[in-house]
C-alpha cells in the first residue's frame, strides 16, 4: 500500500499503551494493523492492534526471551 508508514517490523517487541507490563511480539503486519502474540503466553491467539496503540520496547531480545 502506498502511503502507509510502517512504525514497526515483524519480530519487534512492543507493548500496548494501556498495558505496558504486557510485552508482545509482532508476528505480521497488514495495512495499518499489527498482529501480536504475548511473549509470556506463546500459545495465545494473535491479537490485532492499530499502530497508534503500540509502543516499541527497547531492550535486548535475549534478555526478554530468556526470562
Phi and psi restraints in degrees (value plus and minus 20) as a CYANA .aco file:
   2 UNK   PHI    -103.4   -63.4
   2 UNK   PSI     117.8   157.8
   3 UNK   PHI      71.3   111.3
   3 UNK   PSI     -26.1    13.9
   4 UNK   PHI    -106.6   -66.6
   4 UNK   PSI     101.3   141.3
   5 UNK   PHI    -113.1   -73.1
   5 UNK   PSI      95.1   135.1
   6 UNK   PHI     -96.1   -56.1
   6 UNK   PSI      92.9   132.9
   7 UNK   PHI     -98.7   -58.7
   7 UNK   PSI     -55.2   -15.2
   8 UNK   PHI    -151.6  -111.6
   8 UNK   PSI     141.7   181.7
   9 UNK   PHI    -135.4   -95.4
   9 UNK   PSI     141.5   181.5
  10 UNK   PHI     -79.2   -39.2
  10 UNK   PSI     116.0   156.0
  11 UNK   PHI      75.6   115.6
  11 UNK   PSI     -30.7     9.3
  12 UNK   PHI     -90.9   -50.9
  12 UNK   PSI     127.6   167.6
  13 UNK   PHI    -120.2   -80.2
  13 UNK   PSI     108.4   148.4
  14 UNK   PHI    -156.3  -116.3
  14 UNK   PSI     153.9   193.9
  15 UNK   PHI    -162.1  -122.1
  15 UNK   PSI     135.0   175.0
  16 UNK   PHI     -98.4   -58.4
  16 UNK   PSI     120.3   160.3
  17 UNK   PHI     -80.2   -40.2
  17 UNK   PSI     -48.4    -8.4
  18 UNK   PHI    -107.8   -67.8
  18 UNK   PSI     -25.8    14.2
  19 UNK   PHI    -162.5  -122.5
  19 UNK   PSI      45.6    85.6
  20 UNK   PHI     -86.1   -46.1
  20 UNK   PSI     -37.2     2.8
  21 UNK   PHI     -99.3   -59.3
  21 UNK   PSI     -33.3     6.7
  22 UNK   PHI    -120.1   -80.1
  22 UNK   PSI      82.0   122.0
  23 UNK   PHI    -104.1   -64.1
  23 UNK   PSI     122.7   162.7
  24 UNK   PHI    -153.9  -113.9
  24 UNK   PSI     135.9   175.9
  25 UNK   PHI    -130.3   -90.3
  25 UNK   PSI     108.2   148.2
  26 UNK   PHI     -97.6   -57.6
  26 UNK   PSI     102.8   142.8
  27 UNK   PHI    -122.5   -82.5
  27 UNK   PSI     -43.7    -3.7
  28 UNK   PHI    -185.2  -145.2
  28 UNK   PSI     141.5   181.5
  29 UNK   PHI    -154.7  -114.7
  29 UNK   PSI     113.7   153.7
  30 UNK   PHI    -159.2  -119.2
  30 UNK   PSI      91.4   131.4
  31 UNK   PHI      43.7    83.7
  31 UNK   PSI    -145.4  -105.4
  32 UNK   PHI    -118.0   -78.0
  32 UNK   PSI     -11.8    28.2
  33 UNK   PHI    -119.6   -79.6
  33 UNK   PSI     120.6   160.6
  34 UNK   PHI    -137.8   -97.8
  34 UNK   PSI     107.3   147.3
  35 UNK   PHI    -117.2   -77.2
  35 UNK   PSI     103.1   143.1
  36 UNK   PHI    -144.3  -104.3
  36 UNK   PSI     133.8   173.8
  37 UNK   PHI    -147.8  -107.8
  37 UNK   PSI     112.4   152.4
  38 UNK   PHI     -84.3   -44.3
  38 UNK   PSI     114.6   154.6
  39 UNK   PHI     -86.1   -46.1
  39 UNK   PSI     -60.7   -20.7
  40 UNK   PHI     -96.6   -56.6
  40 UNK   PSI     -35.1     4.9
  41 UNK   PHI    -148.8  -108.8
  41 UNK   PSI      55.2    95.2
  42 UNK   PHI     -85.0   -45.0
  42 UNK   PSI     -38.0     2.0
  43 UNK   PHI    -110.0   -70.0
  43 UNK   PSI     -19.0    21.0
  44 UNK   PHI     -88.9   -48.9
  44 UNK   PSI     141.4   181.4
  45 UNK   PHI     -94.0   -54.0
  45 UNK   PSI     141.4   181.4
  46 UNK   PHI     -90.8   -50.8
  46 UNK   PSI     124.5   164.5
  47 UNK   PHI    -141.1  -101.1
  47 UNK   PSI     116.3   156.3
  48 UNK   PHI    -114.9   -74.9
  48 UNK   PSI     117.8   157.8
  49 UNK   PHI    -154.4  -114.4
  49 UNK   PSI     128.5   168.5
  50 UNK   PHI     -96.8   -56.8
  50 UNK   PSI     128.0   168.0
  51 UNK   PHI     -76.4   -36.4
  51 UNK   PSI     -53.8   -13.8
  52 UNK   PHI     -87.9   -47.9
  52 UNK   PSI     -38.1     1.9
  53 UNK   PHI    -110.8   -70.8
  53 UNK   PSI     -21.4    18.6
  54 UNK   PHI    -137.0   -97.0
  54 UNK   PSI     129.4   169.4
  55 UNK   PHI    -146.9  -106.9
  55 UNK   PSI     126.4   166.4
  56 UNK   PHI     -97.3   -57.3
  56 UNK   PSI     122.6   162.6
  57 UNK   PHI    -122.8   -82.8
  57 UNK   PSI     102.7   142.7
  58 UNK   PHI    -127.4   -87.4
  58 UNK   PSI      75.4   115.4
  59 UNK   PHI    -177.6  -137.6
  59 UNK   PSI     146.8   186.8
  60 UNK   PHI     -90.8   -50.8
  60 UNK   PSI     107.6   147.6
  61 UNK   PHI     -76.5   -36.5
  61 UNK   PSI     -53.1   -13.1
  62 UNK   PHI     -81.1   -41.1
  62 UNK   PSI     -54.8   -14.8
  63 UNK   PHI     -86.7   -46.7
  63 UNK   PSI     -59.6   -19.6
  64 UNK   PHI     -96.3   -56.3
  64 UNK   PSI     -65.1   -25.1
  65 UNK   PHI     -94.2   -54.2
  65 UNK   PSI     -37.6     2.4
  66 UNK   PHI    -120.5   -80.5
  66 UNK   PSI       7.2    47.2
